[in-house]
């Protein structure tokens, strides 16, 4: 019999809790750790659609990236969006495990998968946030393409690899060869990409001022959508869970997709 805590224990080894950033809230956030689990639904977010999908699939556990609970909760009622979700999960006895910035930083986590998707090799950590057993870990990755590409050739490759409906970008007029990547938000790390000698920085989400800064610093900046740069982890999580816990039926959400669309 596989229990929710067995899945949690596996994830704590895959992406240790101590790797998370201070603001974050990760681990088993909703549910009974001792409950039996036979079917798991993997999704980037615990949305209303994902909860309904888990109910329809008779899944006992949702494994997600973004925490369903981040701000301190003073009450759980049907009077707010998060409370309604928690109550619905509880009514249907569905647990929720969320692995966020620790999964960003972990080896084989979101940023490693993102770098691999974009064809980068020789990757190193972009933003070091800590050390474990003498090995540094952190957010983002820096790597190189097999050969330099123009932005005009590189951007269609990103769209294809990440299945994103659009890109926002600044073209600094430089060939794309040494590339930094960051799943999700990452505008604050732009100076780190420049300091690492990168000609291009691909991230999920950037504010306007990051594009101004990119122009002033002379680096190509490509925003490829928050969801699309992070959802790359869903299928790998499905695969590693199936291998680690044989007999567990692990499915990837078919109802959660890119939220931001481009006209």
VEXDREN-2710 file (C-alpha; in Angstrom, 1 decimal):
% VEXDREN-2710
k/r/px/py/pz
1/UNK/0.0/0.0/0.0
2/UNK/1.3/3.4/-1.0
3/UNK/0.5/6.4/1.3
4/UNK/0.6/10.1/0.7
5/UNK/3.6/10.3/3.0
6/UNK/5.5/7.8/0.8
7/UNK/5.1/10.2/-2.1
8/UNK/6.1/13.1/0.1
9/UNK/9.2/11.3/1.3
10/UNK/10.2/10.6/-2.3
11/UNK/9.9/14.3/-3.3
12/UNK/11.8/15.4/-0.2
13/UNK/14.7/13.3/-1.5
14/UNK/14.3/14.5/-5.1
15/UNK/13.9/18.2/-4.1
16/UNK/14.9/18.7/-0.5
17/UNK/12.8/21.1/1.5
18/UNK/15.8/23.1/2.6
19/UNK/16.4/24.2/-1.0
20/UNK/13.3/26.4/-1.0
21/UNK/13.5/30.1/-0.7
22/UNK/12.5/31.7/2.6
23/UNK/9.2/33.0/1.5
24/UNK/8.0/29.7/0.1
25/UNK/5.6/27.1/1.4
26/UNK/6.1/23.6/0.2
27/UNK/5.4/20.0/1.1
28/UNK/2.1/18.4/2.0
29/UNK/-0.2/21.4/2.2
30/UNK/-3.6/19.8/2.2
31/UNK/-4.7/16.3/3.3
32/UNK/-3.9/13.3/5.4
33/UNK/-0.4/12.0/5.1
34/UNK/-1.4/8.5/6.2
35/UNK/-4.1/8.1/3.5
36/UNK/-3.7/5.5/0.8
37/UNK/-3.1/6.8/-2.7
38/UNK/-3.5/4.8/-5.8
39/UNK/-3.8/7.6/-8.4
40/UNK/-1.9/10.9/-8.7
41/UNK/-2.6/13.9/-10.9
42/UNK/0.4/16.1/-11.8
43/UNK/-0.2/19.7/-12.6
44/UNK/1.6/23.0/-12.5
45/UNK/-1.2/24.6/-10.3
46/UNK/-4.0/23.5/-8.1
47/UNK/-6.7/25.2/-10.1
48/UNK/-10.5/24.6/-9.9
49/UNK/-10.2/22.7/-13.2
50/UNK/-7.4/20.5/-11.9
51/UNK/-9.4/19.7/-8.7
52/UNK/-12.4/18.8/-10.8
53/UNK/-10.2/16.7/-13.0
54/UNK/-8.8/14.9/-10.0
55/UNK/-12.3/14.2/-8.7
56/UNK/-13.4/12.8/-12.1
57/UNK/-10.3/10.6/-12.3
58/UNK/-10.8/9.5/-8.6
59/UNK/-7.2/10.6/-7.8
60/UNK/-6.4/10.8/-4.1
61/UNK/-3.4/13.2/-4.6
62/UNK/-2.5/16.2/-6.7
63/UNK/1.2/16.9/-7.1
64/UNK/1.7/20.6/-8.1
65/UNK/4.5/23.1/-8.5
66/UNK/2.8/26.3/-7.3
67/UNK/1.7/26.2/-3.6
68/UNK/-2.1/26.2/-3.1
69/UNK/-1.3/28.0/0.2
70/UNK/1.3/30.7/0.2
71/UNK/0.1/33.6/2.4
72/UNK/-0.7/33.0/6.1
73/UNK/-4.2/31.7/6.4
74/UNK/-6.4/33.0/9.3
75/UNK/-9.5/31.0/8.2
76/UNK/-10.6/28.4/5.7
77/UNK/-14.1/29.2/4.5
78/UNK/-16.1/29.3/1.3
79/UNK/-15.7/33.1/1.3
80/UNK/-12.5/33.2/-0.6
81/UNK/-10.9/31.5/-3.5
82/UNK/-8.2/29.5/-1.6
83/UNK/-10.6/28.5/1.1
84/UNK/-13.1/27.1/-1.4
85/UNK/-10.4/25.0/-3.0
86/UNK/-9.2/23.6/0.3
87/UNK/-12.7/22.7/1.4
88/UNK/-13.4/21.0/-1.9
89/UNK/-10.2/19.0/-1.7
90/UNK/-11.1/18.0/1.9
91/UNK/-14.6/17.0/1.0
92/UNK/-13.3/14.7/-1.7
93/UNK/-10.4/13.4/0.4
94/UNK/-7.8/14.6/-2.1
95/UNK/-4.4/15.6/-0.7
96/UNK/-2.1/18.2/-2.3
97/UNK/1.7/18.2/-2.3
98/UNK/3.4/21.3/-3.7
99/UNK/7.1/21.5/-4.6
100/UNK/8.0/25.0/-5.7
101/UNK/11.4/26.8/-5.4
102/UNK/13.0/23.7/-4.1
103/UNK/12.0/21.9/-7.4
104/UNK/13.3/24.9/-9.3
105/UNK/16.7/24.5/-7.6
106/UNK/17.0/20.7/-7.5
107/UNK/19.2/18.7/-9.9
108/UNK/16.9/17.4/-12.5
109/UNK/14.3/19.9/-11.6
110/UNK/12.5/22.6/-13.6
111/UNK/15.6/24.6/-14.7
112/UNK/17.6/21.6/-15.7
113/UNK/14.7/20.3/-17.8
114/UNK/14.1/23.7/-19.3
115/UNK/17.8/24.0/-20.3
116/UNK/17.7/20.5/-21.9
117/UNK/14.5/21.4/-23.8
118/UNK/16.3/24.4/-25.3
119/UNK/19.3/22.3/-26.3
120/UNK/21.8/23.7/-23.9
121/UNK/24.9/21.8/-22.7
122/UNK/27.5/22.2/-20.1
123/UNK/25.0/23.8/-17.7
124/UNK/25.8/25.5/-14.4
125/UNK/23.7/27.3/-11.8
126/UNK/22.9/30.9/-12.6
127/UNK/21.8/32.1/-9.2
128/UNK/23.4/30.2/-6.3
129/UNK/21.1/30.2/-3.3
130/UNK/22.7/27.6/-1.0
131/UNK/24.9/24.6/-0.6
132/UNK/24.2/21.0/0.4
133/UNK/26.9/18.4/1.0
134/UNK/29.5/20.7/-0.5
135/UNK/27.5/21.2/-3.7
136/UNK/26.0/24.6/-4.6
137/UNK/22.4/24.7/-5.8
138/UNK/20.2/27.5/-7.0
139/UNK/17.9/29.0/-9.5
140/UNK/18.3/29.2/-13.3
141/UNK/21.0/27.6/-15.5
142/UNK/23.6/28.8/-17.9
143/UNK/24.7/26.7/-20.9
144/UNK/25.6/26.8/-24.5
145/UNK/24.0/25.9/-27.8
146/UNK/25.9/23.5/-30.1
147/UNK/26.4/26.5/-32.5
148/UNK/25.4/30.1/-32.6
149/UNK/22.0/31.0/-34.0
150/UNK/20.4/34.3/-34.9
151/UNK/17.4/35.4/-32.8
152/UNK/15.2/34.9/-35.9
153/UNK/16.2/31.2/-35.9
154/UNK/16.3/30.7/-32.1
155/UNK/12.9/32.0/-31.3
156/UNK/10.9/29.5/-33.4
157/UNK/12.9/26.8/-31.7
158/UNK/11.7/28.1/-28.3
159/UNK/8.1/28.2/-29.4
160/UNK/8.3/24.6/-30.6
161/UNK/10.2/23.3/-27.6
162/UNK/7.9/24.9/-25.0
163/UNK/4.7/24.8/-27.0
164/UNK/4.1/28.5/-26.1
165/UNK/1.5/30.6/-28.0
166/UNK/3.8/33.6/-28.2
167/UNK/7.1/35.3/-27.1
168/UNK/8.0/38.8/-25.9
169/UNK/11.5/39.8/-26.6
170/UNK/14.3/42.3/-27.0
171/UNK/16.8/41.7/-29.7
172/UNK/20.1/43.1/-28.8
173/UNK/21.5/42.2/-32.2
174/UNK/23.8/39.5/-30.8
175/UNK/24.1/35.9/-32.0
176/UNK/22.6/33.4/-29.5
177/UNK/25.2/31.0/-28.1
178/UNK/25.7/31.3/-24.4
179/UNK/22.2/31.3/-22.8
180/UNK/20.8/31.7/-19.3
181/UNK/17.4/30.2/-18.5
182/UNK/15.0/30.7/-15.7
183/UNK/11.6/28.9/-15.3
184/UNK/8.9/31.3/-14.2
185/UNK/9.7/34.8/-12.8
186/UNK/13.3/35.8/-13.1
187/UNK/13.8/39.4/-14.1
188/UNK/15.9/40.1/-11.0
189/UNK/18.5/37.7/-12.3
190/UNK/19.2/39.6/-15.5
191/UNK/22.4/41.2/-14.2
192/UNK/23.6/37.7/-13.2
193/UNK/23.1/36.5/-16.8
194/UNK/25.1/39.5/-18.0
195/UNK/27.9/38.8/-15.4
196/UNK/28.0/35.2/-16.5
197/UNK/28.8/36.3/-20.1
198/UNK/25.5/35.3/-21.6
199/UNK/24.3/36.9/-24.8
200/UNK/20.7/35.7/-24.3
201/UNK/18.4/35.2/-21.3
202/UNK/15.2/33.1/-21.6
203/UNK/12.8/33.3/-18.8
204/UNK/9.1/32.8/-18.1
205/UNK/8.1/36.2/-16.9
206/UNK/9.6/39.7/-16.9
207/UNK/8.4/43.2/-16.1
208/UNK/8.7/46.1/-18.5
209/UNK/11.8/47.4/-16.7
210/UNK/13.6/44.2/-17.3
211/UNK/13.3/44.8/-21.1
212/UNK/14.6/48.4/-20.6
213/UNK/17.5/47.0/-18.6
214/UNK/18.2/44.4/-21.3
215/UNK/18.4/47.0/-24.0
216/UNK/20.8/49.1/-21.8
217/UNK/23.0/46.1/-21.0
218/UNK/23.0/44.8/-24.6
219/UNK/21.6/41.3/-24.0
220/UNK/18.9/39.4/-25.8
221/UNK/15.9/38.9/-23.6
222/UNK/13.1/36.4/-24.4
223/UNK/10.0/36.0/-22.2
224/UNK/8.5/32.6/-23.1
225/UNK/5.5/32.5/-20.6
226/UNK/5.5/31.5/-16.9
227/UNK/3.4/28.3/-17.5
228/UNK/5.3/27.1/-20.5
229/UNK/8.7/27.4/-19.0
230/UNK/7.7/25.5/-15.9
231/UNK/5.2/22.9/-17.1
232/UNK/8.1/21.2/-18.8
233/UNK/8.5/19.3/-15.5
234/UNK/5.1/17.7/-15.5
235/UNK/5.9/14.7/-17.7
236/UNK/9.3/14.1/-16.1
237/UNK/7.6/14.0/-12.7
238/UNK/5.1/11.5/-14.0
239/UNK/7.9/9.3/-15.2
240/UNK/10.1/9.4/-12.0
241/UNK/7.0/8.8/-9.8
242/UNK/6.0/5.8/-11.8
243/UNK/9.6/4.4/-11.6
244/UNK/10.0/5.1/-7.9
245/UNK/6.6/3.9/-6.7
246/UNK/5.6/1.0/-9.0
247/UNK/1.8/0.4/-9.0
248/UNK/1.0/4.1/-8.6
249/UNK/-1.1/5.4/-11.4
250/UNK/0.3/8.8/-12.3
251/UNK/-1.4/11.1/-14.8
252/UNK/-0.6/14.6/-16.1
253/UNK/-3.4/17.1/-16.2
254/UNK/-5.1/17.6/-19.5
255/UNK/-7.3/20.5/-18.4
256/UNK/-4.6/22.9/-17.2
257/UNK/-2.9/24.7/-20.1
258/UNK/-1.3/28.0/-21.0
259/UNK/-3.3/30.8/-19.3
260/UNK/-1.7/33.8/-21.1
261/UNK/-2.6/34.1/-24.8
262/UNK/-1.3/36.4/-27.5
263/UNK/-3.6/38.1/-29.9
END
